[in-house]
């Protein structure tokens, strides 16, 4: 969103990934720019899905076809993001650890 006038920023990009155990690699399940990108982010947040902002990674992922697995060149970057996200989502407060 353009903070000056509230209009969609046509340069904004968004990509949604899905990964399930057993998948060969994460898949691109949504991608877009401008209004579509903003809608992807809005719906993700609305459903409690973590939104990571990395222009560099998104600019690479937006080139991947819909429903296609991410390319091997991006495995390490996406794996690091997923590992970090897993740790964040499964963090147990210090006082509650067994």
Z-matrix of the N, CA and C atoms (Angstrom, degrees):
N
C 1 1.445
C 2 1.521 1 108.14
N 3 1.303 2 115.67 1 138.18
C 4 1.451 3 121.30 2 177.08
C 5 1.526 4 107.98 3 -79.52
N 6 1.341 5 118.52 4 114.40
C 7 1.464 6 119.60 5 -176.75
C 8 1.514 7 113.29 6 -64.14
N 9 1.322 8 117.76 7 -23.83
C 10 1.462 9 120.32 8 -177.71
C 11 1.527 10 112.42 9 -69.56
N 12 1.336 11 116.67 10 -41.35
C 13 1.467 12 117.90 11 -175.72
C 14 1.524 13 114.83 12 -131.11
N 15 1.342 14 118.12 13 1.27
C 16 1.462 15 120.81 14 176.78
C 17 1.515 16 115.04 15 78.94
N 18 1.325 17 117.78 16 5.44
C 19 1.464 18 119.96 17 179.00
C 20 1.522 19 109.96 18 -84.52
N 21 1.325 20 117.92 19 156.92
C 22 1.464 21 120.47 20 178.88
C 23 1.525 22 110.53 21 -62.44
N 24 1.297 23 116.26 22 141.65
C 25 1.458 24 121.83 23 176.38
C 26 1.520 25 107.28 24 -85.93
N 27 1.342 26 118.30 25 112.77
C 28 1.464 27 119.88 26 -177.00
C 29 1.527 28 112.60 27 -65.20
N 30 1.330 29 117.25 28 -15.75
C 31 1.460 30 120.90 29 179.23
C 32 1.522 31 111.92 30 -84.40
N 33 1.335 32 117.41 31 -13.16
C 34 1.460 33 118.96 32 -177.85
C 35 1.526 34 110.10 33 -69.15
N 36 1.325 35 114.46 34 139.36
C 37 1.460 36 122.12 35 179.86
C 38 1.511 37 109.03 36 -126.64
N 39 1.323 38 116.82 37 151.05
C 40 1.460 39 121.25 38 174.29
C 41 1.519 40 109.19 39 -147.23
N 42 1.321 41 114.62 40 145.67
C 43 1.463 42 121.95 41 176.94
C 44 1.520 43 107.29 42 -136.35
N 45 1.318 44 116.59 43 136.38
C 46 1.464 45 121.61 44 175.18
C 47 1.522 46 108.05 45 -111.60
N 48 1.334 47 114.73 46 131.93
C 49 1.459 48 121.32 47 178.09
C 50 1.512 49 109.76 48 -111.45
N 51 1.309 50 115.79 49 150.00
C 52 1.463 51 121.72 50 173.37
C 53 1.519 52 107.53 51 -129.66
N 54 1.324 53 115.20 52 139.44
C 55 1.462 54 119.81 53 178.61
C 56 1.518 55 108.51 54 -146.04
N 57 1.300 56 115.35 55 132.06
C 58 1.462 57 120.58 56 177.21
C 59 1.514 58 108.01 57 -127.96
N 60 1.328 59 117.21 58 147.28
C 61 1.467 60 118.86 59 176.47
C 62 1.529 61 109.73 60 -52.73
N 63 1.305 62 114.84 61 135.99
C 64 1.462 63 120.16 62 -178.15
C 65 1.515 64 113.23 63 97.58
N 66 1.334 65 117.10 64 -19.73
C 67 1.462 66 119.44 65 176.05
C 68 1.523 67 109.09 66 -68.19
N 69 1.328 68 116.12 67 147.41
C 70 1.456 69 120.46 68 177.62
C 71 1.522 70 110.91 69 -65.90
N 72 1.323 71 116.29 70 -36.28
C 73 1.465 72 122.58 71 179.83
C 74 1.527 73 107.37 72 -165.54
N 75 1.324 74 117.18 73 163.71
C 76 1.475 75 118.98 74 175.38
C 77 1.531 76 110.32 75 -60.48
N 78 1.327 77 115.23 76 152.78
C 79 1.459 78 122.07 77 177.86
C 80 1.522 79 109.51 78 -114.11
N 81 1.320 80 115.60 79 150.13
C 82 1.458 81 121.77 80 171.90
C 83 1.532 82 106.29 81 -83.90
N 84 1.330 83 116.17 82 116.63
C 85 1.463 84 119.87 83 -176.93
C 86 1.524 85 112.91 84 -108.07
N 87 1.330 86 116.86 85 -11.49
C 88 1.464 87 121.31 86 174.55
C 89 1.525 88 107.50 87 -159.68
N 90 1.315 89 115.04 88 147.65
C 91 1.464 90 120.00 89 176.18
C 92 1.514 91 108.41 90 -159.13
N 93 1.308 92 115.97 91 150.84
C 94 1.452 93 118.78 92 178.74
C 95 1.508 94 112.16 93 -179.40
N 96 1.324 95 114.58 94 176.45
C 97 1.461 96 121.28 95 177.61
C 98 1.524 97 108.70 96 -133.12
N 99 1.319 98 116.34 97 160.93
C 100 1.462 99 121.27 98 177.94
C 101 1.522 100 112.10 99 62.00
N 102 1.328 101 115.78 100 -128.13
C 103 1.472 102 120.71 101 -178.20
C 104 1.524 103 112.53 102 -59.04
N 105 1.315 104 117.21 103 -38.77
C 106 1.468 105 120.08 104 -179.40
C 107 1.521 106 109.96 105 -66.18
N 108 1.324 107 117.32 106 -41.99
C 109 1.465 108 120.76 107 177.64
C 110 1.526 109 110.53 108 -60.46
N 111 1.311 110 116.24 109 -44.60
C 112 1.463 111 119.77 110 179.87
C 113 1.530 112 111.56 111 -63.53
N 114 1.317 113 117.19 112 -36.62
C 115 1.461 114 121.06 113 178.54
C 116 1.528 115 111.10 114 -68.75
N 117 1.334 116 117.11 115 -39.03
C 118 1.467 117 120.71 116 176.86
C 119 1.527 118 109.57 117 -59.32
N 120 1.318 119 116.68 118 -47.46
C 121 1.467 120 121.38 119 -179.29
C 122 1.525 121 110.47 120 -65.63
N 123 1.325 122 117.58 121 -43.46
C 124 1.468 123 121.06 122 -179.38
C 125 1.525 124 111.05 123 -59.97
N 126 1.328 125 116.02 124 -47.19
C 127 1.465 126 119.62 125 -178.77
C 128 1.522 127 112.16 126 -66.75
N 129 1.323 128 116.19 127 -37.62
C 130 1.467 129 119.35 128 177.25
C 131 1.526 130 109.86 129 -60.19
N 132 1.315 131 116.30 130 -50.71
C 133 1.473 132 119.96 131 -179.47
C 134 1.521 133 111.64 132 -62.69
N 135 1.323 134 115.75 133 -39.65
C 136 1.467 135 121.36 134 179.00
C 137 1.531 136 111.30 135 -58.80
N 138 1.332 137 117.01 136 -32.50
C 139 1.462 138 122.00 137 -178.55
C 140 1.530 139 113.01 138 -99.78
N 141 1.325 140 116.09 139 12.09
C 142 1.457 141 119.57 140 176.56
C 143 1.515 142 114.49 141 73.75
N 144 1.335 143 116.81 142 20.63
C 145 1.459 144 121.32 143 178.86
C 146 1.518 145 108.10 144 -86.72
N 147 1.312 146 116.08 145 134.54
C 148 1.456 147 120.79 146 -179.22
C 149 1.531 148 110.13 147 -65.82
N 150 1.331 149 115.89 148 136.05
C 151 1.458 150 122.18 149 177.61
C 152 1.522 151 107.75 150 -114.08
N 153 1.317 152 115.71 151 116.73
C 154 1.471 153 121.92 152 178.38
C 155 1.520 154 108.19 153 -102.86
N 156 1.316 155 116.74 154 133.98
C 157 1.457 156 120.06 155 -178.05
C 158 1.521 157 110.36 156 -109.01
N 159 1.311 158 115.39 157 108.42
C 160 1.462 159 122.00 158 176.81
C 161 1.522 160 107.40 159 -143.96
N 162 1.322 161 116.28 160 101.49
C 163 1.468 162 120.13 161 -178.30
C 164 1.521 163 111.62 162 -56.37
N 165 1.334 164 115.94 163 -40.11
C 166 1.455 165 119.85 164 -176.85
C 167 1.528 166 111.37 165 -63.58
N 168 1.336 167 116.14 166 -48.36
C 169 1.458 168 120.03 167 -178.65
C 170 1.529 169 111.07 168 -67.05
N 171 1.323 170 116.92 169 -43.23
C 172 1.467 171 120.53 170 179.79
C 173 1.524 172 110.83 171 -62.65
N 174 1.328 173 117.03 172 -39.55
C 175 1.473 174 118.89 173 -179.46
C 176 1.527 175 111.34 174 -63.01
N 177 1.332 176 117.29 175 -28.83
C 178 1.464 177 120.59 176 175.80
C 179 1.532 178 111.02 177 -80.22
N 180 1.331 179 116.63 178 -43.35
C 181 1.465 180 120.40 179 -176.62
C 182 1.525 181 112.85 180 -69.10
N 183 1.317 182 118.11 181 -29.32
C 184 1.463 183 120.56 182 -178.37
C 185 1.532 184 111.05 183 -66.88
N 186 1.310 185 117.19 184 -15.45
C 187 1.466 186 121.47 185 178.05
C 188 1.528 187 112.67 186 -83.28
N 189 1.337 188 116.85 187 -11.33
C 190 1.465 189 121.56 188 -179.42
C 191 1.529 190 109.02 189 -81.35
N 192 1.320 191 116.56 190 136.47
C 193 1.463 192 121.50 191 179.18
C 194 1.525 193 110.77 192 -62.33
N 195 1.334 194 115.64 193 150.63
C 196 1.468 195 120.56 194 175.42
C 197 1.526 196 109.83 195 -60.96
N 198 1.303 197 116.03 196 142.42
C 199 1.465 198 124.84 197 -179.67
C 200 1.525 199 113.00 198 64.57
N 201 1.325 200 116.86 199 14.32
C 202 1.463 201 120.54 200 176.83
C 203 1.521 202 109.09 201 -100.71
N 204 1.325 203 115.55 202 147.35
C 205 1.456 204 120.35 203 174.57
C 206 1.521 205 109.13 204 -68.49
N 207 1.320 206 115.69 205 149.10
C 208 1.459 207 118.29 206 176.47
C 209 1.527 208 108.65 207 -63.78
N 210 1.321 209 118.23 208 151.61
C 211 1.463 210 120.24 209 -179.01
C 212 1.530 211 111.53 210 -73.94
N 213 1.323 212 117.04 211 153.18
C 214 1.469 213 120.79 212 -179.05
C 215 1.530 214 113.63 213 -54.10
N 216 1.326 215 117.99 214 -29.25
C 217 1.454 216 120.63 215 179.57
C 218 1.527 217 112.57 216 -63.16
N 219 1.332 218 117.52 217 -20.42
C 220 1.467 219 121.06 218 -179.17
C 221 1.524 220 113.03 219 -103.83
N 222 1.330 221 118.15 220 1.49
C 223 1.463 222 121.14 221 -178.01
C 224 1.527 223 112.08 222 -55.10
N 225 1.318 224 117.63 223 -48.90
C 226 1.465 225 120.32 224 -174.89
C 227 1.523 226 110.42 225 -63.96
N 228 1.330 227 117.58 226 -46.97
C 229 1.466 228 120.41 227 -178.77
C 230 1.526 229 111.33 228 -61.09
N 231 1.318 230 116.68 229 -45.63
C 232 1.466 231 120.02 230 -178.60
C 233 1.530 232 110.73 231 -71.76
N 234 1.325 233 117.87 232 -36.96
C 235 1.469 234 120.35 233 177.97
C 236 1.523 235 110.89 234 -62.93
N 237 1.325 236 117.26 235 -40.31
C 238 1.464 237 120.05 236 177.32
C 239 1.522 238 110.98 237 -63.66
N 240 1.327 239 116.65 238 -40.81
C 241 1.466 240 120.94 239 177.63
C 242 1.526 241 110.53 240 -63.96
N 243 1.330 242 117.73 241 -45.25
C 244 1.466 243 120.57 242 -179.99
C 245 1.527 244 111.95 243 -66.05
N 246 1.329 245 117.76 244 -38.13
C 247 1.467 246 120.98 245 177.98
C 248 1.521 247 110.29 246 -64.37
N 249 1.329 248 116.49 247 -43.45
C 250 1.463 249 120.44 248 178.51
C 251 1.532 250 110.04 249 -63.10
N 252 1.334 251 116.36 250 -44.74
C 253 1.459 252 120.52 251 179.92
C 254 1.530 253 111.33 252 -61.82
N 255 1.330 254 116.69 253 -41.16
C 256 1.462 255 120.58 254 178.21
C 257 1.527 256 110.19 255 -59.78
N 258 1.324 257 116.91 256 -43.69
C 259 1.473 258 120.50 257 179.13
C 260 1.518 259 111.03 258 -63.88
N 261 1.333 260 116.97 259 -41.47
C 262 1.467 261 120.65 260 179.94
C 263 1.524 262 110.65 261 -64.75
N 264 1.323 263 117.24 262 -46.33
C 265 1.463 264 120.97 263 -177.15
C 266 1.517 265 112.88 264 -69.43
N 267 1.321 266 117.85 265 -26.49
C 268 1.455 267 121.00 266 -176.93
C 269 1.523 268 112.87 267 -106.98
N 270 1.309 269 116.37 268 16.38
C 271 1.455 270 120.97 269 179.94
C 272 1.528 271 109.38 270 -67.37
N 273 1.298 272 113.82 271 130.84
C 274 1.468 273 120.04 272 177.48
C 275 1.532 274 106.62 273 -105.92
N 276 1.326 275 118.04 274 129.08
C 277 1.466 276 119.37 275 178.64
C 278 1.526 277 111.06 276 -55.08
N 279 1.318 278 115.18 277 142.82
C 280 1.469 279 122.73 278 -174.59
C 281 1.521 280 112.03 279 -49.43
N 282 1.316 281 119.54 280 -44.10
C 283 1.456 282 123.30 281 -177.34
C 284 1.519 283 114.69 282 -69.64
N 285 1.346 284 117.23 283 -14.48
C 286 1.466 285 120.59 284 -177.01
C 287 1.520 286 113.35 285 -103.93
N 288 1.335 287 117.63 286 -1.27
C 289 1.468 288 119.82 287 -179.50
C 290 1.520 289 109.88 288 -69.85
N 291 1.354 290 116.11 289 140.78
C 292 1.461 291 119.38 290 -178.64
C 293 1.514 292 112.40 291 -69.14
